[in-house]
Amino acid sequence: MATTHDTLLENVRRYRERMKAQGFRQLSLWVPDTRSPKFAEECRRQSRLAARQDSESDILDFLDTAVSDIEGWEP
């Protein structure tokens, strides 16, 4: 017996209702595509910039500052 499109939509709707009733919220995220050549190019660009820094301590200070707003972060 073939499942119809309407049946699939109904199953998805019920699943979402169950999850919502359990206190979950649906969330969609867009993240960088690590398989993309553009991603690799940007990684190389940022790595070159980091390599040109005067000292490692400058980079570490920058990273500590960047993550200091993250709750629970302890450098």
CHARMM internal coordinates of N, CA and C (Angstrom, degrees):
IC EDIT
DIST 1 N 1 CA 1.4521
DIST 1 CA 1 C 1.5284
ANGL 1 N 1 CA 1 C 108.63
DIST 1 C 2 N 1.2988
ANGL 1 CA 1 C 2 N 116.76
DIHE 1 N 1 CA 1 C 2 N 122.86
DIST 2 N 2 CA 1.4599
ANGL 1 C 2 N 2 CA 122.07
DIHE 1 CA 1 C 2 N 2 CA -178.30
DIST 2 CA 2 C 1.5318
ANGL 2 N 2 CA 2 C 110.19
DIHE 1 C 2 N 2 CA 2 C -78.55
DIST 2 C 3 N 1.3171
ANGL 2 CA 2 C 3 N 115.20
DIHE 2 N 2 CA 2 C 3 N 140.90
DIST 3 N 3 CA 1.4551
ANGL 2 C 3 N 3 CA 120.67
DIHE 2 CA 2 C 3 N 3 CA 177.62
DIST 3 CA 3 C 1.5165
ANGL 3 N 3 CA 3 C 108.34
DIHE 2 C 3 N 3 CA 3 C -85.92
DIST 3 C 4 N 1.3082
ANGL 3 CA 3 C 4 N 116.21
DIHE 3 N 3 CA 3 C 4 N 130.14
DIST 4 N 4 CA 1.4626
ANGL 3 C 4 N 4 CA 119.49
DIHE 3 CA 3 C 4 N 4 CA -178.98
DIST 4 CA 4 C 1.5179
ANGL 4 N 4 CA 4 C 110.31
DIHE 3 C 4 N 4 CA 4 C -83.49
DIST 4 C 5 N 1.3052
ANGL 4 CA 4 C 5 N 113.81
DIHE 4 N 4 CA 4 C 5 N 162.29
DIST 5 N 5 CA 1.4672
ANGL 4 C 5 N 5 CA 120.87
DIHE 4 CA 4 C 5 N 5 CA 178.16
DIST 5 CA 5 C 1.5274
ANGL 5 N 5 CA 5 C 110.30
DIHE 4 C 5 N 5 CA 5 C -58.69
DIST 5 C 6 N 1.3257
ANGL 5 CA 5 C 6 N 116.60
DIHE 5 N 5 CA 5 C 6 N -42.29
DIST 6 N 6 CA 1.4688
ANGL 5 C 6 N 6 CA 120.70
DIHE 5 CA 5 C 6 N 6 CA -179.98
DIST 6 CA 6 C 1.5275
ANGL 6 N 6 CA 6 C 111.42
DIHE 5 C 6 N 6 CA 6 C -62.66
DIST 6 C 7 N 1.3277
ANGL 6 CA 6 C 7 N 116.87
DIHE 6 N 6 CA 6 C 7 N -37.56
DIST 7 N 7 CA 1.4592
ANGL 6 C 7 N 7 CA 120.64
DIHE 6 CA 6 C 7 N 7 CA 178.62
DIST 7 CA 7 C 1.5239
ANGL 7 N 7 CA 7 C 110.36
DIHE 6 C 7 N 7 CA 7 C -65.72
DIST 7 C 8 N 1.3309
ANGL 7 CA 7 C 8 N 116.62
DIHE 7 N 7 CA 7 C 8 N -41.93
DIST 8 N 8 CA 1.4567
ANGL 7 C 8 N 8 CA 119.98
DIHE 7 CA 7 C 8 N 8 CA 177.99
DIST 8 CA 8 C 1.5243
ANGL 8 N 8 CA 8 C 111.06
DIHE 7 C 8 N 8 CA 8 C -62.54
DIST 8 C 9 N 1.3213
ANGL 8 CA 8 C 9 N 116.64
DIHE 8 N 8 CA 8 C 9 N -43.82
DIST 9 N 9 CA 1.4651
ANGL 8 C 9 N 9 CA 120.21
DIHE 8 CA 8 C 9 N 9 CA 178.84
DIST 9 CA 9 C 1.5287
ANGL 9 N 9 CA 9 C 111.32
DIHE 8 C 9 N 9 CA 9 C -62.47
DIST 9 C 10 N 1.3175
ANGL 9 CA 9 C 10 N 116.38
DIHE 9 N 9 CA 9 C 10 N -38.59
DIST 10 N 10 CA 1.4642
ANGL 9 C 10 N 10 CA 120.93
DIHE 9 CA 9 C 10 N 10 CA 179.03
DIST 10 CA 10 C 1.5317
ANGL 10 N 10 CA 10 C 110.17
DIHE 9 C 10 N 10 CA 10 C -66.26
DIST 10 C 11 N 1.3301
ANGL 10 CA 10 C 11 N 117.34
DIHE 10 N 10 CA 10 C 11 N -40.47
DIST 11 N 11 CA 1.4708
ANGL 10 C 11 N 11 CA 120.64
DIHE 10 CA 10 C 11 N 11 CA 177.70
DIST 11 CA 11 C 1.5229
ANGL 11 N 11 CA 11 C 110.87
DIHE 10 C 11 N 11 CA 11 C -62.62
DIST 11 C 12 N 1.3145
ANGL 11 CA 11 C 12 N 117.32
DIHE 11 N 11 CA 11 C 12 N -42.63
DIST 12 N 12 CA 1.4631
ANGL 11 C 12 N 12 CA 121.67
DIHE 11 CA 11 C 12 N 12 CA 178.67
DIST 12 CA 12 C 1.5219
ANGL 12 N 12 CA 12 C 109.85
DIHE 11 C 12 N 12 CA 12 C -64.25
DIST 12 C 13 N 1.3312
ANGL 12 CA 12 C 13 N 117.07
DIHE 12 N 12 CA 12 C 13 N -42.93
DIST 13 N 13 CA 1.4589
ANGL 12 C 13 N 13 CA 121.00
DIHE 12 CA 12 C 13 N 13 CA 179.87
DIST 13 CA 13 C 1.5273
ANGL 13 N 13 CA 13 C 110.79
DIHE 12 C 13 N 13 CA 13 C -61.12
DIST 13 C 14 N 1.3360
ANGL 13 CA 13 C 14 N 116.94
DIHE 13 N 13 CA 13 C 14 N -45.23
DIST 14 N 14 CA 1.4717
ANGL 13 C 14 N 14 CA 120.58
DIHE 13 CA 13 C 14 N 14 CA 179.20
DIST 14 CA 14 C 1.5243
ANGL 14 N 14 CA 14 C 111.60
DIHE 13 C 14 N 14 CA 14 C -64.90
DIST 14 C 15 N 1.3335
ANGL 14 CA 14 C 15 N 116.95
DIHE 14 N 14 CA 14 C 15 N -40.30
DIST 15 N 15 CA 1.4608
ANGL 14 C 15 N 15 CA 120.83
DIHE 14 CA 14 C 15 N 15 CA 177.96
DIST 15 CA 15 C 1.5245
ANGL 15 N 15 CA 15 C 110.07
DIHE 14 C 15 N 15 CA 15 C -60.31
DIST 15 C 16 N 1.3181
ANGL 15 CA 15 C 16 N 116.67
DIHE 15 N 15 CA 15 C 16 N -46.13
DIST 16 N 16 CA 1.4674
ANGL 15 C 16 N 16 CA 120.46
DIHE 15 CA 15 C 16 N 16 CA 179.78
DIST 16 CA 16 C 1.5212
ANGL 16 N 16 CA 16 C 111.41
DIHE 15 C 16 N 16 CA 16 C -63.42
DIST 16 C 17 N 1.3160
ANGL 16 CA 16 C 17 N 117.24
DIHE 16 N 16 CA 16 C 17 N -38.84
DIST 17 N 17 CA 1.4672
ANGL 16 C 17 N 17 CA 120.68
DIHE 16 CA 16 C 17 N 17 CA 177.61
DIST 17 CA 17 C 1.5338
ANGL 17 N 17 CA 17 C 110.59
DIHE 16 C 17 N 17 CA 17 C -63.35
DIST 17 C 18 N 1.3405
ANGL 17 CA 17 C 18 N 116.58
DIHE 17 N 17 CA 17 C 18 N -43.01
DIST 18 N 18 CA 1.4755
ANGL 17 C 18 N 18 CA 120.34
DIHE 17 CA 17 C 18 N 18 CA 179.03
DIST 18 CA 18 C 1.5224
ANGL 18 N 18 CA 18 C 110.50
DIHE 17 C 18 N 18 CA 18 C -61.88
DIST 18 C 19 N 1.3217
ANGL 18 CA 18 C 19 N 116.39
DIHE 18 N 18 CA 18 C 19 N -45.36
DIST 19 N 19 CA 1.4642
ANGL 18 C 19 N 19 CA 119.99
DIHE 18 CA 18 C 19 N 19 CA -179.18
DIST 19 CA 19 C 1.5373
ANGL 19 N 19 CA 19 C 110.28
DIHE 18 C 19 N 19 CA 19 C -63.58
DIST 19 C 20 N 1.3111
ANGL 19 CA 19 C 20 N 116.42
DIHE 19 N 19 CA 19 C 20 N -42.16
DIST 20 N 20 CA 1.4666
ANGL 19 C 20 N 20 CA 120.54
DIHE 19 CA 19 C 20 N 20 CA 179.00
DIST 20 CA 20 C 1.5247
ANGL 20 N 20 CA 20 C 110.33
DIHE 19 C 20 N 20 CA 20 C -62.82
DIST 20 C 21 N 1.3280
ANGL 20 CA 20 C 21 N 116.81
DIHE 20 N 20 CA 20 C 21 N -41.10
DIST 21 N 21 CA 1.4628
ANGL 20 C 21 N 21 CA 121.34
DIHE 20 CA 20 C 21 N 21 CA 179.18
DIST 21 CA 21 C 1.5288
ANGL 21 N 21 CA 21 C 111.26
DIHE 20 C 21 N 21 CA 21 C -64.33
DIST 21 C 22 N 1.3281
ANGL 21 CA 21 C 22 N 117.08
DIHE 21 N 21 CA 21 C 22 N -26.01
DIST 22 N 22 CA 1.4703
ANGL 21 C 22 N 22 CA 121.48
DIHE 21 CA 21 C 22 N 22 CA 178.59
DIST 22 CA 22 C 1.5292
ANGL 22 N 22 CA 22 C 111.70
DIHE 21 C 22 N 22 CA 22 C -86.40
DIST 22 C 23 N 1.3300
ANGL 22 CA 22 C 23 N 116.33
DIHE 22 N 22 CA 22 C 23 N 2.63
DIST 23 N 23 CA 1.4544
ANGL 22 C 23 N 23 CA 119.57
DIHE 22 CA 22 C 23 N 23 CA 176.18
DIST 23 CA 23 C 1.5227
ANGL 23 N 23 CA 23 C 114.80
DIHE 22 C 23 N 23 CA 23 C 94.54
DIST 23 C 24 N 1.3280
ANGL 23 CA 23 C 24 N 117.07
DIHE 23 N 23 CA 23 C 24 N 11.95
DIST 24 N 24 CA 1.4590
ANGL 23 C 24 N 24 CA 120.33
DIHE 23 CA 23 C 24 N 24 CA 178.34
DIST 24 CA 24 C 1.5242
ANGL 24 N 24 CA 24 C 110.69
DIHE 23 C 24 N 24 CA 24 C -93.63
DIST 24 C 25 N 1.3127
ANGL 24 CA 24 C 25 N 115.03
DIHE 24 N 24 CA 24 C 25 N 155.03
DIST 25 N 25 CA 1.4587
ANGL 24 C 25 N 25 CA 121.73
DIHE 24 CA 24 C 25 N 25 CA 176.87
DIST 25 CA 25 C 1.5167
ANGL 25 N 25 CA 25 C 107.13
DIHE 24 C 25 N 25 CA 25 C -125.76
DIST 25 C 26 N 1.3396
ANGL 25 CA 25 C 26 N 115.71
DIHE 25 N 25 CA 25 C 26 N 133.80
DIST 26 N 26 CA 1.4573
ANGL 25 C 26 N 26 CA 119.64
DIHE 25 CA 25 C 26 N 26 CA 179.62
DIST 26 CA 26 C 1.5268
ANGL 26 N 26 CA 26 C 109.23
DIHE 25 C 26 N 26 CA 26 C -71.81
DIST 26 C 27 N 1.3130
ANGL 26 CA 26 C 27 N 115.24
DIHE 26 N 26 CA 26 C 27 N 139.22
DIST 27 N 27 CA 1.4562
ANGL 26 C 27 N 27 CA 121.04
DIHE 26 CA 26 C 27 N 27 CA -177.50
DIST 27 CA 27 C 1.5224
ANGL 27 N 27 CA 27 C 108.66
DIHE 26 C 27 N 27 CA 27 C -140.20
DIST 27 C 28 N 1.3215
ANGL 27 CA 27 C 28 N 116.13
DIHE 27 N 27 CA 27 C 28 N 130.69
DIST 28 N 28 CA 1.4653
ANGL 27 C 28 N 28 CA 120.92
DIHE 27 CA 27 C 28 N 28 CA 175.43
DIST 28 CA 28 C 1.5106
ANGL 28 N 28 CA 28 C 107.89
DIHE 27 C 28 N 28 CA 28 C -111.35
DIST 28 C 29 N 1.3196
ANGL 28 CA 28 C 29 N 116.54
DIHE 28 N 28 CA 28 C 29 N 134.90
DIST 29 N 29 CA 1.4605
ANGL 28 C 29 N 29 CA 121.62
DIHE 28 CA 28 C 29 N 29 CA -178.51
DIST 29 CA 29 C 1.5215
ANGL 29 N 29 CA 29 C 110.24
DIHE 28 C 29 N 29 CA 29 C -124.67
DIST 29 C 30 N 1.3117
ANGL 29 CA 29 C 30 N 115.46
DIHE 29 N 29 CA 29 C 30 N 141.75
DIST 30 N 30 CA 1.4510
ANGL 29 C 30 N 30 CA 121.62
DIHE 29 CA 29 C 30 N 30 CA 170.24
DIST 30 CA 30 C 1.5113
ANGL 30 N 30 CA 30 C 106.56
DIHE 29 C 30 N 30 CA 30 C -106.93
DIST 30 C 31 N 1.3042
ANGL 30 CA 30 C 31 N 116.43
DIHE 30 N 30 CA 30 C 31 N 125.73
DIST 31 N 31 CA 1.4602
ANGL 30 C 31 N 31 CA 121.74
DIHE 30 CA 30 C 31 N 31 CA -179.84
DIST 31 CA 31 C 1.5218
ANGL 31 N 31 CA 31 C 109.11
DIHE 30 C 31 N 31 CA 31 C -125.49
DIST 31 C 32 N 1.3240
ANGL 31 CA 31 C 32 N 117.27
DIHE 31 N 31 CA 31 C 32 N 157.10
DIST 32 N 32 CA 1.4642
ANGL 31 C 32 N 32 CA 119.15
DIHE 31 CA 31 C 32 N 32 CA 178.55
DIST 32 CA 32 C 1.5304
ANGL 32 N 32 CA 32 C 110.96
DIHE 31 C 32 N 32 CA 32 C -59.04
DIST 32 C 33 N 1.3125
ANGL 32 CA 32 C 33 N 115.86
DIHE 32 N 32 CA 32 C 33 N 141.95
DIST 33 N 33 CA 1.4556
ANGL 32 C 33 N 33 CA 121.95
DIHE 32 CA 32 C 33 N 33 CA 176.88
DIST 33 CA 33 C 1.5220
ANGL 33 N 33 CA 33 C 108.20
DIHE 32 C 33 N 33 CA 33 C -84.84
DIST 33 C 34 N 1.3188
ANGL 33 CA 33 C 34 N 116.14
DIHE 33 N 33 CA 33 C 34 N 101.85
DIST 34 N 34 CA 1.4619
ANGL 33 C 34 N 34 CA 120.70
DIHE 33 CA 33 C 34 N 34 CA -175.34
DIST 34 CA 34 C 1.5288
ANGL 34 N 34 CA 34 C 112.34
DIHE 33 C 34 N 34 CA 34 C -69.13
DIST 34 C 35 N 1.3294
ANGL 34 CA 34 C 35 N 117.64
DIHE 34 N 34 CA 34 C 35 N -9.36
DIST 35 N 35 CA 1.4633
ANGL 34 C 35 N 35 CA 121.37
DIHE 34 CA 34 C 35 N 35 CA 177.26
DIST 35 CA 35 C 1.5196
ANGL 35 N 35 CA 35 C 112.41
DIHE 34 C 35 N 35 CA 35 C -88.37
DIST 35 C 36 N 1.3205
ANGL 35 CA 35 C 36 N 116.32
DIHE 35 N 35 CA 35 C 36 N -10.25
DIST 36 N 36 CA 1.4592
ANGL 35 C 36 N 36 CA 121.56
DIHE 35 CA 35 C 36 N 36 CA -175.78
DIST 36 CA 36 C 1.5293
ANGL 36 N 36 CA 36 C 111.76
DIHE 35 C 36 N 36 CA 36 C -75.21
DIST 36 C 37 N 1.3333
ANGL 36 CA 36 C 37 N 117.57
DIHE 36 N 36 CA 36 C 37 N 139.15
DIST 37 N 37 CA 1.4651
ANGL 36 C 37 N 37 CA 120.08
DIHE 36 CA 36 C 37 N 37 CA 174.34
DIST 37 CA 37 C 1.5366
ANGL 37 N 37 CA 37 C 111.82
DIHE 36 C 37 N 37 CA 37 C -59.75
DIST 37 C 38 N 1.3205
ANGL 37 CA 37 C 38 N 116.71
DIHE 37 N 37 CA 37 C 38 N -31.80
DIST 38 N 38 CA 1.4706
ANGL 37 C 38 N 38 CA 120.11
DIHE 37 CA 37 C 38 N 38 CA 178.50
DIST 38 CA 38 C 1.5253
ANGL 38 N 38 CA 38 C 111.11
DIHE 37 C 38 N 38 CA 38 C -65.13
DIST 38 C 39 N 1.3274
ANGL 38 CA 38 C 39 N 116.51
DIHE 38 N 38 CA 38 C 39 N -35.38
DIST 39 N 39 CA 1.4592
ANGL 38 C 39 N 39 CA 120.21
DIHE 38 CA 38 C 39 N 39 CA 178.53
DIST 39 CA 39 C 1.5285
ANGL 39 N 39 CA 39 C 109.56
DIHE 38 C 39 N 39 CA 39 C -64.63
DIST 39 C 40 N 1.3271
ANGL 39 CA 39 C 40 N 116.45
DIHE 39 N 39 CA 39 C 40 N -47.48
DIST 40 N 40 CA 1.4692
ANGL 39 C 40 N 40 CA 120.95
DIHE 39 CA 39 C 40 N 40 CA 179.68
DIST 40 CA 40 C 1.5226
ANGL 40 N 40 CA 40 C 110.44
DIHE 39 C 40 N 40 CA 40 C -61.26
DIST 40 C 41 N 1.3217
ANGL 40 CA 40 C 41 N 116.31
DIHE 40 N 40 CA 40 C 41 N -40.17
DIST 41 N 41 CA 1.4672
ANGL 40 C 41 N 41 CA 120.64
DIHE 40 CA 40 C 41 N 41 CA 178.64
DIST 41 CA 41 C 1.5268
ANGL 41 N 41 CA 41 C 111.26
DIHE 40 C 41 N 41 CA 41 C -62.48
DIST 41 C 42 N 1.3211
ANGL 41 CA 41 C 42 N 116.66
DIHE 41 N 41 CA 41 C 42 N -42.61
DIST 42 N 42 CA 1.4638
ANGL 41 C 42 N 42 CA 120.79
DIHE 41 CA 41 C 42 N 42 CA 179.25
DIST 42 CA 42 C 1.5281
ANGL 42 N 42 CA 42 C 110.91
DIHE 41 C 42 N 42 CA 42 C -67.09
DIST 42 C 43 N 1.3212
ANGL 42 CA 42 C 43 N 117.50
DIHE 42 N 42 CA 42 C 43 N -37.64
DIST 43 N 43 CA 1.4759
ANGL 42 C 43 N 43 CA 120.61
DIHE 42 CA 42 C 43 N 43 CA 176.02
DIST 43 CA 43 C 1.5206
ANGL 43 N 43 CA 43 C 110.32
DIHE 42 C 43 N 43 CA 43 C -61.06
DIST 43 C 44 N 1.3269
ANGL 43 CA 43 C 44 N 116.62
DIHE 43 N 43 CA 43 C 44 N -44.79
DIST 44 N 44 CA 1.4698
ANGL 43 C 44 N 44 CA 119.84
DIHE 43 CA 43 C 44 N 44 CA 178.65
DIST 44 CA 44 C 1.5208
ANGL 44 N 44 CA 44 C 110.82
DIHE 43 C 44 N 44 CA 44 C -62.55
DIST 44 C 45 N 1.3419
ANGL 44 CA 44 C 45 N 116.69
DIHE 44 N 44 CA 44 C 45 N -42.38
DIST 45 N 45 CA 1.4615
ANGL 44 C 45 N 45 CA 120.86
DIHE 44 CA 44 C 45 N 45 CA -179.55
DIST 45 CA 45 C 1.5311
ANGL 45 N 45 CA 45 C 110.77
DIHE 44 C 45 N 45 CA 45 C -60.37
DIST 45 C 46 N 1.3247
ANGL 45 CA 45 C 46 N 116.06
DIHE 45 N 45 CA 45 C 46 N -46.90
DIST 46 N 46 CA 1.4526
ANGL 45 C 46 N 46 CA 119.72
DIHE 45 CA 45 C 46 N 46 CA -178.94
DIST 46 CA 46 C 1.5302
ANGL 46 N 46 CA 46 C 111.61
DIHE 45 C 46 N 46 CA 46 C -68.76
DIST 46 C 47 N 1.3230
ANGL 46 CA 46 C 47 N 116.69
DIHE 46 N 46 CA 46 C 47 N -34.61
DIST 47 N 47 CA 1.4652
ANGL 46 C 47 N 47 CA 119.91
DIHE 46 CA 46 C 47 N 47 CA 177.34
DIST 47 CA 47 C 1.5208
ANGL 47 N 47 CA 47 C 111.07
DIHE 46 C 47 N 47 CA 47 C -64.66
DIST 47 C 48 N 1.3314
ANGL 47 CA 47 C 48 N 116.26
DIHE 47 N 47 CA 47 C 48 N -41.26
DIST 48 N 48 CA 1.4681
ANGL 47 C 48 N 48 CA 119.87
DIHE 47 CA 47 C 48 N 48 CA 178.04
DIST 48 CA 48 C 1.5204
ANGL 48 N 48 CA 48 C 110.94
DIHE 47 C 48 N 48 CA 48 C -62.92
DIST 48 C 49 N 1.3354
ANGL 48 CA 48 C 49 N 116.01
DIHE 48 N 48 CA 48 C 49 N -41.44
DIST 49 N 49 CA 1.4686
ANGL 48 C 49 N 49 CA 119.41
DIHE 48 CA 48 C 49 N 49 CA 177.86
DIST 49 CA 49 C 1.5242
ANGL 49 N 49 CA 49 C 110.92
DIHE 48 C 49 N 49 CA 49 C -61.87
DIST 49 C 50 N 1.3183
ANGL 49 CA 49 C 50 N 116.33
DIHE 49 N 49 CA 49 C 50 N -43.34
DIST 50 N 50 CA 1.4658
ANGL 49 C 50 N 50 CA 120.06
DIHE 49 CA 49 C 50 N 50 CA -179.90
DIST 50 CA 50 C 1.5251
ANGL 50 N 50 CA 50 C 110.67
DIHE 49 C 50 N 50 CA 50 C -65.28
DIST 50 C 51 N 1.3299
ANGL 50 CA 50 C 51 N 117.19
DIHE 50 N 50 CA 50 C 51 N -36.70
DIST 51 N 51 CA 1.4623
ANGL 50 C 51 N 51 CA 120.88
DIHE 50 CA 50 C 51 N 51 CA -179.10
DIST 51 CA 51 C 1.5207
ANGL 51 N 51 CA 51 C 112.19
DIHE 50 C 51 N 51 CA 51 C -67.68
DIST 51 C 52 N 1.3270
ANGL 51 CA 51 C 52 N 116.99
DIHE 51 N 51 CA 51 C 52 N -24.40
DIST 52 N 52 CA 1.4645
ANGL 51 C 52 N 52 CA 120.66
DIHE 51 CA 51 C 52 N 52 CA -178.91
DIST 52 CA 52 C 1.5225
ANGL 52 N 52 CA 52 C 112.71
DIHE 51 C 52 N 52 CA 52 C -84.14
DIST 52 C 53 N 1.3173
ANGL 52 CA 52 C 53 N 117.37
DIHE 52 N 52 CA 52 C 53 N -4.73
DIST 53 N 53 CA 1.4630
ANGL 52 C 53 N 53 CA 119.68
DIHE 52 CA 52 C 53 N 53 CA 179.84
DIST 53 CA 53 C 1.5255
ANGL 53 N 53 CA 53 C 110.01
DIHE 52 C 53 N 53 CA 53 C -62.89
DIST 53 C 54 N 1.3446
ANGL 53 CA 53 C 54 N 115.08
DIHE 53 N 53 CA 53 C 54 N 152.11
DIST 54 N 54 CA 1.4622
ANGL 53 C 54 N 54 CA 120.38
DIHE 53 CA 53 C 54 N 54 CA -176.46
DIST 54 CA 54 C 1.5182
ANGL 54 N 54 CA 54 C 113.20
DIHE 53 C 54 N 54 CA 54 C -62.60
DIST 54 C 55 N 1.3187
ANGL 54 CA 54 C 55 N 116.74
DIHE 54 N 54 CA 54 C 55 N -39.43
DIST 55 N 55 CA 1.4615
ANGL 54 C 55 N 55 CA 118.01
DIHE 54 CA 54 C 55 N 55 CA -178.01
DIST 55 CA 55 C 1.5234
ANGL 55 N 55 CA 55 C 110.03
DIHE 54 C 55 N 55 CA 55 C -152.57
DIST 55 C 56 N 1.3052
ANGL 55 CA 55 C 56 N 114.09
DIHE 55 N 55 CA 55 C 56 N 160.36
DIST 56 N 56 CA 1.4525
ANGL 55 C 56 N 56 CA 119.74
DIHE 55 CA 55 C 56 N 56 CA 178.77
DIST 56 CA 56 C 1.5280
ANGL 56 N 56 CA 56 C 111.02
DIHE 55 C 56 N 56 CA 56 C -64.71
DIST 56 C 57 N 1.3325
ANGL 56 CA 56 C 57 N 116.73
DIHE 56 N 56 CA 56 C 57 N -33.35
DIST 57 N 57 CA 1.4669
ANGL 56 C 57 N 57 CA 119.37
DIHE 56 CA 56 C 57 N 57 CA -178.61
DIST 57 CA 57 C 1.5253
ANGL 57 N 57 CA 57 C 110.89
DIHE 56 C 57 N 57 CA 57 C -64.85
DIST 57 C 58 N 1.3536
ANGL 57 CA 57 C 58 N 117.85
DIHE 57 N 57 CA 57 C 58 N -32.81
DIST 58 N 58 CA 1.4673
ANGL 57 C 58 N 58 CA 120.31
DIHE 57 CA 57 C 58 N 58 CA 176.05
DIST 58 CA 58 C 1.5233
ANGL 58 N 58 CA 58 C 110.69
DIHE 57 C 58 N 58 CA 58 C -62.18
DIST 58 C 59 N 1.3196
ANGL 58 CA 58 C 59 N 115.72
DIHE 58 N 58 CA 58 C 59 N -42.59
DIST 59 N 59 CA 1.4623
ANGL 58 C 59 N 59 CA 120.21
DIHE 58 CA 58 C 59 N 59 CA 179.72
DIST 59 CA 59 C 1.5225
ANGL 59 N 59 CA 59 C 110.10
DIHE 58 C 59 N 59 CA 59 C -65.83
DIST 59 C 60 N 1.3258
ANGL 59 CA 59 C 60 N 116.65
DIHE 59 N 59 CA 59 C 60 N -44.88
DIST 60 N 60 CA 1.4633
ANGL 59 C 60 N 60 CA 119.84
DIHE 59 CA 59 C 60 N 60 CA -179.51
DIST 60 CA 60 C 1.5214
ANGL 60 N 60 CA 60 C 111.47
DIHE 59 C 60 N 60 CA 60 C -63.59
DIST 60 C 61 N 1.3417
ANGL 60 CA 60 C 61 N 117.02
DIHE 60 N 60 CA 60 C 61 N -40.18
DIST 61 N 61 CA 1.4722
ANGL 60 C 61 N 61 CA 120.49
DIHE 60 CA 60 C 61 N 61 CA 176.37
DIST 61 CA 61 C 1.5285
ANGL 61 N 61 CA 61 C 110.37
DIHE 60 C 61 N 61 CA 61 C -61.64
DIST 61 C 62 N 1.3320
ANGL 61 CA 61 C 62 N 116.75
DIHE 61 N 61 CA 61 C 62 N -42.19
DIST 62 N 62 CA 1.4625
ANGL 61 C 62 N 62 CA 120.91
DIHE 61 CA 61 C 62 N 62 CA 178.88
DIST 62 CA 62 C 1.5226
ANGL 62 N 62 CA 62 C 110.45
DIHE 61 C 62 N 62 CA 62 C -62.11
DIST 62 C 63 N 1.3278
ANGL 62 CA 62 C 63 N 116.77
DIHE 62 N 62 CA 62 C 63 N -46.03
DIST 63 N 63 CA 1.4632
ANGL 62 C 63 N 63 CA 120.15
DIHE 62 CA 62 C 63 N 63 CA -179.52
DIST 63 CA 63 C 1.5234
ANGL 63 N 63 CA 63 C 111.49
DIHE 62 C 63 N 63 CA 63 C -64.55
DIST 63 C 64 N 1.3321
ANGL 63 CA 63 C 64 N 117.77
DIHE 63 N 63 CA 63 C 64 N -40.70
DIST 64 N 64 CA 1.4617
ANGL 63 C 64 N 64 CA 120.63
DIHE 63 CA 63 C 64 N 64 CA 177.59
DIST 64 CA 64 C 1.5218
ANGL 64 N 64 CA 64 C 110.85
DIHE 63 C 64 N 64 CA 64 C -60.87
DIST 64 C 65 N 1.3288
ANGL 64 CA 64 C 65 N 116.35
DIHE 64 N 64 CA 64 C 65 N -41.71
DIST 65 N 65 CA 1.4655
ANGL 64 C 65 N 65 CA 120.81
DIHE 64 CA 64 C 65 N 65 CA 178.33
DIST 65 CA 65 C 1.5222
ANGL 65 N 65 CA 65 C 110.33
DIHE 64 C 65 N 65 CA 65 C -65.50
DIST 65 C 66 N 1.3307
ANGL 65 CA 65 C 66 N 116.31
DIHE 65 N 65 CA 65 C 66 N -42.03
DIST 66 N 66 CA 1.4603
ANGL 65 C 66 N 66 CA 120.50
DIHE 65 CA 65 C 66 N 66 CA -177.19
DIST 66 CA 66 C 1.5214
ANGL 66 N 66 CA 66 C 112.50
DIHE 65 C 66 N 66 CA 66 C -63.63
DIST 66 C 67 N 1.3255
ANGL 66 CA 66 C 67 N 118.03
DIHE 66 N 66 CA 66 C 67 N -35.60
DIST 67 N 67 CA 1.4547
ANGL 66 C 67 N 67 CA 120.81
DIHE 66 CA 66 C 67 N 67 CA -176.87
DIST 67 CA 67 C 1.5280
ANGL 67 N 67 CA 67 C 113.49
DIHE 66 C 67 N 67 CA 67 C -96.21
DIST 67 C 68 N 1.3135
ANGL 67 CA 67 C 68 N 117.10
DIHE 67 N 67 CA 67 C 68 N -1.86
DIST 68 N 68 CA 1.4677
ANGL 67 C 68 N 68 CA 119.34
DIHE 67 CA 67 C 68 N 68 CA -175.64
DIST 68 CA 68 C 1.5254
ANGL 68 N 68 CA 68 C 113.37
DIHE 67 C 68 N 68 CA 68 C -64.09
DIST 68 C 69 N 1.3270
ANGL 68 CA 68 C 69 N 117.46
DIHE 68 N 68 CA 68 C 69 N -21.94
DIST 69 N 69 CA 1.4561
ANGL 68 C 69 N 69 CA 120.53
DIHE 68 CA 68 C 69 N 69 CA 179.36
DIST 69 CA 69 C 1.5306
ANGL 69 N 69 CA 69 C 113.08
DIHE 68 C 69 N 69 CA 69 C -84.76
DIST 69 C 70 N 1.3148
ANGL 69 CA 69 C 70 N 117.74
DIHE 69 N 69 CA 69 C 70 N -5.89
DIST 70 N 70 CA 1.4571
ANGL 69 C 70 N 70 CA 121.00
DIHE 69 CA 69 C 70 N 70 CA -179.12
DIST 70 CA 70 C 1.5332
ANGL 70 N 70 CA 70 C 108.32
DIHE 69 C 70 N 70 CA 70 C -80.54
DIST 70 C 71 N 1.3269
ANGL 70 CA 70 C 71 N 114.62
DIHE 70 N 70 CA 70 C 71 N 123.09
DIST 71 N 71 CA 1.4595
ANGL 70 C 71 N 71 CA 119.85
DIHE 70 CA 70 C 71 N 71 CA -177.17
DIST 71 CA 71 C 1.5263
ANGL 71 N 71 CA 71 C 110.56
DIHE 70 C 71 N 71 CA 71 C -60.80
DIST 71 C 72 N 1.3002
ANGL 71 CA 71 C 72 N 116.12
DIHE 71 N 71 CA 71 C 72 N 130.33
DIST 72 N 72 CA 1.4446
ANGL 71 C 72 N 72 CA 121.35
DIHE 71 CA 71 C 72 N 72 CA 177.18
DIST 72 CA 72 C 1.5224
ANGL 72 N 72 CA 72 C 113.74
DIHE 71 C 72 N 72 CA 72 C 88.60
DIST 72 C 73 N 1.3270
ANGL 72 CA 72 C 73 N 117.89
DIHE 72 N 72 CA 72 C 73 N -2.99
DIST 73 N 73 CA 1.4606
ANGL 72 C 73 N 73 CA 120.23
DIHE 72 CA 72 C 73 N 73 CA -178.15
DIST 73 CA 73 C 1.5193
ANGL 73 N 73 CA 73 C 109.67
DIHE 72 C 73 N 73 CA 73 C -78.67
DIST 73 C 74 N 1.3015
ANGL 73 CA 73 C 74 N 115.31
DIHE 73 N 73 CA 73 C 74 N 129.64
DIST 74 N 74 CA 1.4545
ANGL 73 C 74 N 74 CA 120.93
DIHE 73 CA 73 C 74 N 74 CA 175.91
DIST 74 CA 74 C 1.5192
ANGL 74 N 74 CA 74 C 108.17
DIHE 73 C 74 N 74 CA 74 C -132.27
DIST 74 C 75 N 1.3297
ANGL 74 CA 74 C 75 N 117.42
DIHE 74 N 74 CA 74 C 75 N 108.87
DIST 75 N 75 CA 1.4808
ANGL 74 C 75 N 75 CA 119.21
DIHE 74 CA 74 C 75 N 75 CA -178.39
DIST 75 CA 75 C 1.5075
ANGL 75 N 75 CA 75 C 111.92
DIHE 74 C 75 N 75 CA 75 C -67.82
END
COOR INIT
IC SEED 1 N 1 CA 1 C
IC BUILD
